[in-house]
């Protein structure tokens, strides 16, 4: 079988938190180191650490993800 994504290394992280969009305590799956997606509503969140971990709605997530995904040859 042909491996389509063999040149991309992904290390997803699953954590729990309160989504500011749907106000539910839910699982959050990491897209990159600082961006997470709510499993309940699908909203993209940015993780901020400033004394406590908080999740805020993310703007321009697509551009940040494209730049942050490591390639195998890098």
C-alpha positions as CSV (number, residue, x, y, z in Angstrom):
1,X,0.0,0.0,0.0
2,X,1.3,3.5,-0.9
3,X,2.1,5.8,2.0
4,X,0.8,9.2,1.1
5,X,1.9,11.2,4.2
6,X,5.2,9.5,4.9
7,X,7.1,12.8,4.7
8,X,5.1,14.5,7.5
9,X,5.7,13.7,11.2
10,X,2.6,14.4,13.4
11,X,2.6,14.0,17.1
12,X,-1.0,14.8,18.2
13,X,-1.7,15.5,21.9
14,X,-5.1,15.1,23.5
15,X,-6.0,17.2,26.5
16,X,-9.1,18.3,28.3
17,X,-10.3,21.8,28.8
18,X,-13.3,24.2,28.5
19,X,-13.9,25.4,24.9
20,X,-14.7,29.2,24.9
21,X,-16.9,28.7,21.8
22,X,-19.3,26.0,23.1
23,X,-18.6,26.4,26.8
24,X,-18.3,22.6,27.2
25,X,-15.6,20.7,29.2
26,X,-14.3,18.5,26.3
27,X,-11.3,16.8,24.7
28,X,-9.0,19.1,22.7
29,X,-6.8,17.6,20.1
30,X,-3.5,19.4,19.1
31,X,-3.0,20.4,15.5
32,X,0.4,21.9,16.3
33,X,2.2,22.8,19.5
34,X,0.0,25.8,20.3
35,X,-3.2,25.1,18.3
36,X,-6.0,22.8,19.4
37,X,-9.3,21.8,18.0
38,X,-12.4,21.2,20.1
39,X,-13.8,17.7,19.6
40,X,-17.4,18.9,20.4
41,X,-17.8,21.9,18.1
42,X,-14.7,21.7,15.9
43,X,-13.6,25.3,16.8
44,X,-9.9,26.0,16.5
45,X,-8.2,27.3,19.7
46,X,-4.9,28.8,20.5
47,X,-3.2,27.7,23.8
48,X,-1.8,30.5,25.9
49,X,0.3,29.8,29.0
50,X,0.6,32.8,31.4
51,X,0.5,31.5,34.9
52,X,-2.3,29.2,33.8
53,X,-3.2,27.4,30.6
54,X,-6.1,29.0,28.8
55,X,-7.6,28.5,25.3
56,X,-8.7,31.4,23.2
57,X,-10.3,31.4,19.7
58,X,-7.6,31.4,17.1
59,X,-7.3,33.6,14.1
60,X,-5.4,32.7,10.9
61,X,-4.9,29.1,12.1
62,X,-4.3,27.8,8.6
63,X,-1.2,29.9,8.0
64,X,0.3,29.0,11.3
65,X,-0.3,25.3,10.8
66,X,1.3,25.3,7.4
67,X,4.5,26.9,8.8
68,X,4.7,24.7,11.9
69,X,4.3,21.2,10.6
70,X,7.8,19.7,10.4
71,X,8.8,17.9,7.2
72,X,10.9,14.7,7.4
73,X,13.9,16.3,5.5
74,X,14.1,19.3,7.8
